[in-house]
Amino acid sequence: MSRIGVQVRALRMAAGASAGRLALAAGVSASMLSRVERGLVSPSVETLERLAQGLHVPVSRFFVDQGRRTDLCHVRAGRGLIVDRIGAVADYRYELLGHSLSGNLFVEPYLVTLLPEAGPYVTFQHPGLKFLYFLSGAVTYRYGAKAVEVGAGDTLLFDATALHGIEAIHSRPVSYLSVVSTLRE
């Protein structure tokens, strides 16, 4: 009961709703909501369905164990870990901006900076989805048979199992955020 109550309260707070507003939207009394949130009652399935509708979430969200989800990674500006990646291209600098330790999704966010001597490289290929957000410079980015002109503010999202990479550098400096997401085995 108390875990459900904690979750109901957390979802209500995340939605920015007062207890009174949620009770009204869900069609339950404010006192019932209060007792649910404090873990004093075992709410009926009907009450849970009403609360879920009031919060615009599926009922299953009340049963998620948020106590085990404690990952938070904070990396201060300029303090990312410089990584020597196996098979990394010369003069491509990778600064790891965070990490995820739990769950079945592995996420690698990097700030990639092409150093002055860096050249094109179009044969990156690895598992996962890749998201790129270009911060500076202008390049031609190759993805399989497609070539795309990209510059600061542009994004790319693609399946990284296809050959990909920078085909031509048009203006420097070039830097971009690269986020690779893969499922853990």
C-alpha positions as CSV (number, residue, x, y, z in Angstrom):
1,M,0.0,0.0,0.0
2,S,2.7,2.5,1.0
3,R,4.6,2.0,-2.3
4,I,1.5,2.7,-4.4
5,G,0.9,5.8,-2.3
6,V,4.4,7.0,-2.7
7,Q,4.1,6.5,-6.5
8,V,0.7,8.3,-6.7
9,R,2.1,11.2,-4.8
10,A,5.3,11.3,-6.9
11,L,3.3,11.3,-10.1
12,R,1.0,14.0,-8.8
13,M,3.9,16.2,-7.8
14,A,5.6,15.6,-11.2
15,A,2.4,16.7,-12.9
16,G,2.3,19.8,-10.8
17,A,-1.1,19.0,-9.5
18,S,-2.4,19.8,-6.1
19,A,-4.1,17.0,-4.1
20,G,-7.5,18.8,-4.5
21,R,-7.1,19.2,-8.2
22,L,-6.2,15.5,-8.7
23,A,-9.1,14.4,-6.5
24,L,-11.5,16.5,-8.5
25,A,-10.1,15.3,-11.9
26,A,-10.1,11.7,-10.7
27,G,-13.5,11.8,-9.1
28,V,-12.4,10.6,-5.7
29,S,-12.6,12.4,-2.4
30,A,-9.7,14.5,-1.2
31,S,-9.6,12.4,2.0
32,M,-9.4,9.2,0.0
33,L,-6.5,10.5,-2.0
34,S,-4.8,11.6,1.1
35,R,-5.2,8.1,2.7
36,V,-3.9,6.5,-0.5
37,E,-0.8,8.7,-0.7
38,R,0.0,8.1,3.0
39,G,-0.4,4.3,2.6
40,L,-3.3,4.1,5.0
41,V,-5.7,2.3,2.7
42,S,-5.5,-0.3,0.0
43,P,-7.2,1.4,-3.0
44,S,-9.6,-0.5,-5.1
45,V,-8.9,-1.2,-8.7
46,E,-11.6,1.3,-9.6
47,T,-9.9,4.0,-7.5
48,L,-6.5,3.3,-9.1
49,E,-8.1,3.5,-12.5
50,R,-9.6,6.9,-11.7
51,L,-6.4,8.2,-10.3
52,A,-4.5,7.0,-13.4
53,Q,-7.0,8.8,-15.6
54,G,-6.7,11.9,-13.5
55,L,-2.9,11.7,-13.9
56,H,-3.0,10.7,-17.6
57,V,-0.9,7.6,-16.9
58,P,-1.5,3.9,-17.2
59,V,-2.4,2.1,-14.0
60,S,0.8,0.1,-14.3
61,R,2.8,3.2,-13.4
62,F,1.6,2.8,-9.8
63,F,3.4,-0.5,-9.5
64,V,6.8,0.6,-10.8
65,D,9.5,0.3,-8.2
66,Q,11.1,3.8,-8.4
67,G,13.2,3.1,-5.3
68,R,15.6,1.1,-7.4
69,R,15.9,3.7,-10.1
70,T,18.5,6.0,-8.6
71,D,20.8,6.8,-11.6
72,L,21.6,10.4,-11.9
73,C,24.8,11.4,-13.6
74,H,25.9,15.1,-13.4
75,V,29.0,16.1,-15.3
76,R,30.1,19.7,-14.9
77,A,30.9,21.8,-18.0
78,G,34.3,20.8,-19.4
79,R,34.7,18.0,-16.9
80,G,33.7,15.0,-19.1
81,L,36.1,12.0,-19.2
82,I,38.3,12.0,-22.3
83,V,38.0,8.5,-23.7
84,D,40.5,6.7,-25.9
85,R,38.0,4.5,-27.8
86,I,39.1,1.2,-29.3
87,G,39.3,1.7,-33.0
88,A,38.8,5.5,-32.6
89,V,39.7,7.6,-35.6
90,A,42.8,9.7,-35.1
91,D,42.1,13.3,-34.1
92,Y,38.5,12.7,-33.2
93,R,38.3,13.6,-29.5
94,Y,35.6,11.8,-27.4
95,E,34.5,13.4,-24.1
96,L,32.1,11.1,-22.2
97,L,29.3,13.2,-20.8
98,G,27.5,10.7,-18.6
99,H,26.7,7.0,-18.0
100,S,23.8,4.8,-17.1
101,L,24.3,2.0,-14.6
102,S,20.9,0.3,-14.2
103,G,18.2,-0.9,-16.5
104,N,18.4,-2.7,-19.8
105,L,19.3,0.4,-21.9
106,F,22.9,1.4,-22.3
107,V,23.4,5.0,-23.3
108,E,26.7,6.7,-24.2
109,P,26.6,10.5,-24.6
110,Y,29.8,12.0,-26.0
111,L,30.9,15.4,-27.0
112,V,32.9,14.7,-30.2
113,T,35.4,17.4,-31.3
114,L,37.4,17.1,-34.5
115,L,40.9,18.3,-33.8
116,P,42.6,20.4,-36.5
117,E,44.3,17.4,-38.2
118,A,41.1,15.3,-38.3
119,G,39.9,14.1,-41.6
120,P,36.8,12.4,-43.0
121,Y,35.9,8.9,-41.9
122,V,32.8,7.1,-43.2
123,T,33.2,3.6,-41.9
124,F,31.8,3.8,-38.4
125,Q,29.5,0.8,-37.8
126,H,28.2,-0.6,-34.5
127,P,25.0,-1.7,-32.8
128,G,22.3,0.7,-31.6
129,L,20.6,3.9,-32.4
130,K,22.7,7.0,-32.8
131,F,21.6,10.6,-32.4
132,L,23.9,13.5,-33.5
133,Y,23.4,17.2,-32.7
134,F,25.9,19.4,-34.5
135,L,27.2,22.2,-32.4
136,S,29.7,23.8,-34.8
137,G,31.1,23.5,-38.2
138,A,29.6,22.2,-41.5
139,V,30.1,18.7,-42.9
140,T,28.8,16.2,-45.4
141,Y,27.6,13.2,-43.3
142,R,27.4,9.8,-45.0
143,Y,24.8,7.2,-44.0
144,G,24.9,4.1,-46.2
145,A,24.1,5.4,-49.7
146,K,22.9,8.8,-48.5
147,A,24.9,11.9,-48.0
148,V,23.5,14.9,-46.0
149,E,24.9,18.4,-45.6
150,V,24.7,19.3,-41.9
151,G,25.8,22.3,-39.8
152,A,25.3,23.8,-36.4
153,G,21.9,23.1,-35.0
154,D,21.2,20.2,-37.3
155,T,20.4,16.7,-36.0
156,L,20.6,13.1,-37.3
157,L,19.0,10.0,-35.9
158,F,19.7,6.6,-37.4
159,D,20.4,2.9,-37.0
160,A,24.1,2.7,-36.4
161,T,24.5,-0.8,-37.9
162,A,24.8,0.9,-41.3
163,L,28.2,2.4,-42.4
164,H,28.2,6.1,-41.4
165,G,30.5,9.0,-40.7
166,I,31.8,12.4,-41.9
167,E,32.5,12.3,-45.6
168,A,33.7,15.9,-46.1
169,I,34.5,18.8,-43.8
170,H,33.4,22.2,-45.1
171,S,34.1,24.5,-42.2
172,R,35.8,24.2,-38.8
173,P,35.8,23.8,-35.9
174,V,33.5,20.7,-36.0
175,S,31.9,19.5,-32.8
176,Y,28.8,17.5,-32.1
177,L,26.9,15.7,-29.4
178,S,26.7,11.9,-30.1
179,V,24.4,9.7,-28.2
180,V,24.4,6.0,-28.8
181,S,21.7,3.8,-27.3
182,T,21.8,0.0,-27.2
183,L,20.0,-2.7,-25.3
184,R,22.1,-4.5,-22.7
185,E,22.5,-8.3,-23.3
